[in-house]
């Protein structure tokens, strides 16, 4: 390189861009399959809705979510359907299925689950996802207390 000329930053940028592309092609950090079922204490499934996993540490890995199937089962997704979740410790919330459209007096309809399960801070649900195989998670929710809507 001639004297008095600074090195061009372009090769370094291209090297970094190449590294990003390689990581993207590999799908980034490893994700692990997590499956489970959302049930009430009597064993009946929650027939729909969503489960959301958020890292306990806000600086932790990306969270994941899954739609709950009519039989209560779910498979977590992070970037693509059923691609799994990153290793880490997660707080969990459960969103019940929407009420049927056109229901008379929707404000008077009974909630399907106890509202505490719809908030990370009050659900009391926490799970650890490990590298490799994970257990089948059974998430048990309560029905709402009598008189709660």
QUIKAUR-V427089 format. One record per backbone hydrogen bond with DSSP energy under -0.5 kcal/mol. NH is the residue of the N-H (numbers start at 1). CO is the residue of the C=O. If there is no record, write none. Layout:
NH;CO, NH;CO
This chain:
5;2, 13;9, 14;10, 15;11, 16;12, 17;13, 18;14, 19;15, 20;16, 21;17, 22;18, 23;19, 24;20, 25;21, 26;22, 27;23, 27;24, 28;23, 32;85, 36;74, 37;137, 38;72, 39;37, 39;139, 40;44, 41;141, 43;40, 46;38, 47;45, 48;46, 48;69, 50;95, 51;66, 52;93, 53;64, 54;52, 54;91, 56;89, 58;56, 60;57, 64;53, 65;77, 66;51, 68;49, 69;67, 69;73, 72;69, 74;36, 76;34, 77;65, 78;80, 83;80, 84;76, 85;32, 87;30, 88;129, 90;127, 91;54, 92;125, 93;52, 94;117, 95;50, 96;94, 103;100, 106;103, 108;105, 109;105, 109;106, 114;142, 117;114, 118;115, 119;116, 122;119, 123;119, 124;120, 125;92, 126;124, 127;90, 129;88, 130;128, 137;35, 137;135, 138;136, 139;37, 139;137, 140;138, 141;39, 141;139, 148;145
